[in-house]
Amino acid sequence: MKKTISAYERLASLPAVFRGAELTVRFQWPSKTASHYLYLWKRRNLVAGLGGHSDVFANLVVAREPDWEAALRLAMPSAVLVGVEILRRAGWTTQIPFRPEAVVNSAEPTYQINHFDVKPRPPGWFKLLAPGMTRPNARGVAVLSPSWALAEMIRSEGWGACGLAPDDIYWDEVTESDRAEWAAACEALGMDGVTMNPDEEFDCGRCR
């Protein structure tokens, strides 16, 4: 008699984030069967989808609190977190974006998903901003440093339109190292002479 394997047993054998296509390999299911099981598991709140056509899911049996950044990286490996969320994490502002902003290489598949505001950018964008990127942990996505994130926001949208005004920033949290990174970002982005804090008198050249 063939043993019945429960949904919990199957999901316990999968990683915390996975592609739906993995089910066809792991359980030897045809695509239609895999899609049916994913539908049932979502209804039972055992998995949650990243959204769009990403085919990436959070395994709620293995981890009740989904690691959406790991899911984002699985769906779009080139993703880089940018924008207001970066400054919030650094303690520079208390503003909270509706969704964290992620930039993705437009030369690769891009999906509009539930948990991030995904914006395609050309490959040159990644080369230009590479000096300001770090990866805080092995599984997570790359992020811009706060200074580079602010410079990119000001260059792309300007104060106000980017979601922040100068008085939304806790300038006391900005260190000399941060100002040096701002200067480097200014130089890379062609923003020589642009002041980090418009209420201060020094400009990028004086931040060095």
Number of C-alpha atoms within 10 A of each C-alpha: 3 4 5 7 8 9 14 13 11 13 18 15 11 16 14 21 25 20 17 18 15 16 21 15 12 11 10 11 15 12 14 10 13 19 16 11 15 19 14 14 18 16 11 11 13 19 25 19 23 24 15 12 12 20 16 23 25 24 25 20 20 18 15 13 11 18 15 20 21 20 25 26 18 21 22 21 17 21 25 25 25 23 25 25 23 22 22 16 12 14 16 19 19 15 15 13 13 11 13 16 20 24 24 25 20 14 11 13 13 20 20 14 16 13 18 19 16 22 16 17 13 13 14 10 15 18 9 12 16 13 15 20 18 14 14 10 9 8 13 19 23 23 22 22 22 26 25 28 24 24 26 21 19 19 16 11 12 15 15 11 11 16 15 18 13 13 11 13 18 13 14 7 12 15 10 11 12 16 17 17 22 27 27 22 24 24 15 16 16 10 18 15 14 19 20 22 15 13 9 8 9 14 17 22 15 12 17 13
